[in-house]
């Protein structure tokens, strides 16, 4: 087949027309999308009127406190306050003249005046007796002796000091008591005390801190030493305490009570 022959001039003309048509279409679309900018009205330039204040306007201006004046006044007040405080502190630190205390005599009026010495006792003078003239036969009477002065008072004897007590004979030191029971409530130890009192053991309740102790009144030797009265009393307390039966509502102190009794050393009298 023979190849087709195209008209190049017609083809180029058709392309040019198509391009021109496309260009016009794009310009129309761009004109439609573009929004016209609003026009800003220009301000009217009217003539400005200048007013001149009268001279009395400045006089009627209200008084305003300047910041610098306020600062100067505040500094001046602070300086005056500081000087006043310094003067007061100097007055406090300066020692005041100590006034000499007046010495008031505590001696009573009787002792301040000098005592008058008592006059010495004067022996009584016997009165002169005029005797009638005696005859030559009578012998002359002898003159009576003068009265003897009264004896001086003897000082009272000083009280005699009591004789020192003889030293006690050396013996075993009984400086232990037996602690039978310890409990926080005192009421539960009262029936126990009555029980041991009934069995011939004198006891008392003493307080140690927040607990109460039932102890023996009498003191013994150390129960840790064999053969001492303290050991014998400890064994007696354990044997009697094992038979104790507490009343209703009171502590029973275990199945075999008071088996943990022990000796406690106290200060010797």
Long-range contacts (C-beta under 8 A, 24 or more apart in sequence): 121-149, 121-150, 123-147, 123-148, 123-149, 172-221, 172-228, 173-221, 173-268, 174-219, 174-220, 174-221, 174-229, 174-230, 175-219, 175-222, 175-265, 175-266, 175-267, 175-268, 176-219, 176-220, 176-221, 176-222, 176-223, 176-230, 176-263, 176-264, 176-265, 176-266, 177-215, 177-216, 177-218, 177-219, 177-220, 177-263, 177-264, 177-266, 178-215, 178-216, 178-220, 178-223, 178-230, 178-233, 178-234, 178-237, 178-261, 178-262, 178-263, 178-264, 179-213, 179-214, 179-215, 179-261, 179-262, 179-263, 179-264, 180-214, 180-215, 180-216, 180-237, 180-241, 180-258, 180-261, 181-213, 181-214, 181-253, 181-257, 181-258, 181-261, 182-211, 182-212, 182-213, 182-214, 183-211, 183-212, 183-214, 183-251, 184-210, 184-211, 184-212, 185-212, 185-251, 186-212, 187-250, 188-250, 188-251, 189-214, 191-246, 191-247, 191-250, 192-244, 192-246, 192-253, 192-258, 195-244, 196-237, 196-240, 196-241, 199-240, 201-233, 201-236, 201-237, 201-240, 215-264, 219-266, 220-263, 222-263, 222-265, 223-262, 223-263, 224-263, 230-263, 234-261, 234-262, 234-263, 237-261
